Amino acid sequence: DKISRALQRAGVKSAVIHSNRSQSQRHHALEGFRRRRYRILVATDIAARGIDVDKISHVINFDTPVFAEDYIHRVGRTGRAQEQGVAFTFVSPDEEKFKRRIERLVGKRFPIKQYPSFSHPDIESVAGTETPSHTRGPKKPYAGRRKSFGRSRRDDDRPWQHRRRSRTAK
């Protein structure tokens, strides 16, 4: 909810889905995103599973998935049906090990760009987007530096799509 509210204050139409929303609210948010009433859909991992919306151009991971397979599910929302898609992931220093696991799973290293200040203009320059100049950047969610890595892919570039995994909840 915080991320969506910050986006709306910045003039970006967004909706949010997560397990604390009613089924009706989640349906309304998803339908609004499908019909392009919302530019951004903010979703938790669990709520994002099963989302099937055409022409999603970007997936931005606010945190690095602990399990590499979860990264595959997250970025799988973009680049479908022969479309191109881009995924960005913000990585804090203590999440580096998760990034390395993802790189091993997909068999490639991701380009990294450091953002010592992690300010709003930094995000705009990476994502190629613009927001109103009167907006302030978000509060720093982590002390210290953050990094982001991005990956472009096509739907047919999925050697992992038939893998299965299981894990127990902690």
N, C-alpha and C positions, 0 to 999 in steps of 0.2 A: 504494500500500500504506500509506503514512504517513497519508493522510487516512482511510482505512478503519479503521486501528488507533486513531486518535484518536477517531473516532466510537464505536467499540466500547468504548473506555475511558470514554466519556461515557454509556454505557448504551444506545447506539443500534445496533440490529442492522443491519449493513451487509456488503456483499460487494464485491469488486473484480474487474474484468476489464481486462486489457491484454495486449499481445503477448508478454510474458515469462511468462505463465501457459500451462499446457498446455491443449489443446483440452478435455480432461475438466474441468479446473478452471473454465474459462470457461463451459462448459455447465452445470456444477453451480451456479455463481454466478447465471447468468441464469435458470435454472429456479427457483432459490430466490427470486429477486426476483419472477418471474412469479406464483409461488404465495404471495407475500406473507410468506415466512419472513424476508426482509430488508426493512427499511424503506427503505434507501438502496442504490443501486448506483453505485459510483464507477467511472467508465470513462474511458479515454483517447479522443481523437478517433477514431482508427482502429478501436479495439475497439467504440466506440459505434455505428458505422455499421452499419445493418442491424438494429439492435435494434427489435423490434416488440412492445411490451408495452402492453396496454390500461391506461387509467386512470392514466397517469403525471401527477401533479398539478403537479410542479415540476421544472425543470431549473436547476441552479446551475452557472454557468460560473466556475470558479476563476480562469481567466485569460481575457482578451479575445482572440477569434480574430483572427489577422492578416488573413485573407481574409474579407470580409463574407459570402460564400456559405457558409463553414463555420459561421457563426452560425446561418444558416437551417437547416442540417442538424442542429445541436445542439438548437435549440429545437423543431425538428420532432418531437422525441420526446414532446412534451406537446401537449395540446389537440387530440387526434385524435378522429375519429368524433363530431363535434359536441360534444365535451367541452370544458370550459374548462381552460386551463393557464396557468401563470405561469413566466416565466424571469427569473432574476437573473444578472447578470454583474458580477464585481468588476473594476474598472478602476483601474490605477495611473496616475500622471501621465504616464508614458511610453507608455501605451496609448491615450491620448485620440484619437490619429489613427485608430486602428482602430475606435473607437466611432463616430466621425464617418462613416467609410466604411459602417458598418452602417446608420446612420440614413439616409444617402443611398440605399442599396439598398432599404430598406423604405419610404422616403418619409415618415418621421415621426421626431420627436425623442423621446427616451426621458427619463422623469423620473429625476433624479439625486439621490442622497442621500449626503452626505459622512460618513465615519466617521473622524474624526481619530485615535481610539485603536484602531480596528478590533478591538474586543474581542468575545468570545463573546456577551455580552448584546445587543450591537448586531445581530448576525446573527439572534438569536432574535426581536427586535422587528420586524425586516423580514419574516422568513419566517413569523411567527406560530406558532412552535413553542416548545416548552419542553424543556429538558434538566435533569437532576438538578442541584440547586443546589450540590453539592459539586465540580462539575467546574471546571477552569480553562480559560481560553480558549486557542486555538491560538497558537503562536508567530507573530510577524509575518513573513509571507513577503517583504514588501518594506518598506524603510525609508520613512517618510513616510506621507502620507494615501492612503487607498483610497476609491473610490467604488463604488456599485453602481447599475445601472439595471435596471429590470424591465419586462416587457412581458407583457400578457395577450393571448391571441388564441384564436380558434377555428380549427378545421381548414380551414373554407371561406374564411378570410382569408389565402390564400396566393397572391398574384399572381406569386410567383417560382417556383412549383413546377415549371414546365416549362423553366426556364432550364438551360442546360448551360454548363459551364466546363471549361477545362483549364489546368493549370499544370505547370511543370517543377519537379522537386525540386532543392533547392539543396544 
